[in-house]
Amino acid sequence: MTLTIDTDAWRAHQRAVVERTPGIIPVAKGNGYGFGLTRLAEEAQSLGVRTIAVGVPGEVAAVRDHFDGDIVVLQPWRPFDARAVELARDPRVIWTVSRLDDIEVLANLGGDVRPRVILEVLTSMRRHGLSSADLDAGEEASAMLDVQGWTIHLPLHSEATEAEARDLAARAVDAFRAPVWLSHVPVSTAEAISHELSAQGERLETRLRVGTELWLGDRSAYSTSATVLDLHEVSRGDRIGYHQHRAPGDGWVVIVAGGTANGVGMEAPTSGSTMRAKAISVATGAMEAAGRALSPYTLDGKKRTFLEPPHMQSSMIFMPKGSTPPQVGDRVPVEVRMTTALFDIVRERTDTGRVPA
Ligand SMILES: *Cc1c(COP(=O)(O)O)cnc(C)c1O
């Protein structure tokens, strides 16, 4: 499976997002939004930002040699994570701290360097964070830890989350004056909060963490394809594949690159709330890929069906007689979720031709 990047367009989009988002913190976590953590760290470095965010302690190592600035870990620090403990006093790492107990443990680690932290405020997500009643701990924590700010992670943006962001930010800053780091709110909200909470000519800094919009916001800047690995003519009723299902008609079995290891044909949960979401999940092959499910591969202009569930690194696709099969070595379009995809090849769009034999 191949990811092709139009690097100039991709970077132009990144720069546009960075320019309209003062204090932006690029997020590089998980599969690196399909691009890989190393690549995103390098892009963040060229963007000239001072902070990058990773998801978990184990991801710090993947970015630290490719990015010079600070690395914030989004998942809250926990004492039972050996890597989190080991890196607790790393001067380049900023930890998210969400429980009073963890503040205390971090404060008592000893040594000269005070751990750098942001303190998380519990929101209506009810995931992690100090409750409103515990926000006063910010002041005490600052005596023992290097508190860089408050962090507020809201559910998907709505009028209600907008109001919640303002309310929680005001309470947190009232308890302890420090910058506010936000996620999933528009720049205008961050600026409004900064304006509201600025006092006596001293501007309150707000910072926004952005992943999807930054890396995946320009859909035309990248494309995904799969190499045709093999092709066999079949007759209706011929047995095919691990499961020896019968060919549904005369035509071809096309073996294409990409399987479960690449994130193809994985069942992806949707919010389930809209028909549109369901339709997308079908179109991307995210539905249960057994039997004759529609695959995410486009061959001869149409999405084609799987002959059996995808294998680890390849999939068997059926093309009926009357369609024009590809040639071995061709690249065909494949639709994947960028946050679950793993590519074998990442190339620049200026590259041409087929994969060398
Ligand atoms: C993952 C994450 C983000 C980035 O989310 P996107 O929707 O990809 O922009 C921001 N903030 C926090 C706390 C996160 O965990």
The ligand as an SDF file (V2000), in Angstrom:
LIG
                    3D

 15 15  0  0  0  0  0  0  0  0999 V2000
   -5.6820   13.6050   19.7610 C   0  0  0  0  0  0  0  0  0  0  0  0
   -5.8580   14.8560   20.5130 C   0  0  0  0  0  0  0  0  0  0  0  0
   -5.9370   16.0660   19.8110 C   0  0  0  0  0  0  0  0  0  0  0  0
   -5.9120   16.1480   18.3010 C   0  0  0  0  0  0  0  0  0  0  0  0
   -7.1550   15.7860   17.7930 O   0  0  0  0  0  0  0  0  0  0  0  0
   -7.5270   15.9990   16.2680 P   0  0  0  0  0  0  0  0  0  0  0  0
   -8.9920   15.8050   16.2490 O   0  0  0  0  0  0  0  0  0  0  0  0
   -6.7920   14.9630   15.4790 O   0  0  0  0  0  0  0  0  0  0  0  0
   -7.1110   17.3780   15.8970 O   0  0  0  0  0  0  0  0  0  0  0  0
   -6.0620   17.2290   20.5560 C   0  0  0  0  0  0  0  0  0  0  0  0
   -6.0940   17.2060   21.9030 N   0  0  0  0  0  0  0  0  0  0  0  0
   -6.0100   16.0620   22.5980 C   0  0  0  0  0  0  0  0  0  0  0  0
   -6.0110   16.1190   24.0910 C   0  0  0  0  0  0  0  0  0  0  0  0
   -5.8950   14.8500   21.9360 C   0  0  0  0  0  0  0  0  0  0  0  0
   -5.8070   13.7170   22.6220 O   0  0  0  0  0  0  0  0  0  0  0  0
  1  2  1  0
  2  3  1  0
  2 14  2  0
  3  4  1  0
  3 10  2  0
  4  5  1  0
  5  6  1  0
  6  7  2  0
  6  8  1  0
  6  9  1  0
 10 11  1  0
 11 12  2  0
 12 13  1  0
 12 14  1  0
 14 15  1  0
M  END
$$$$
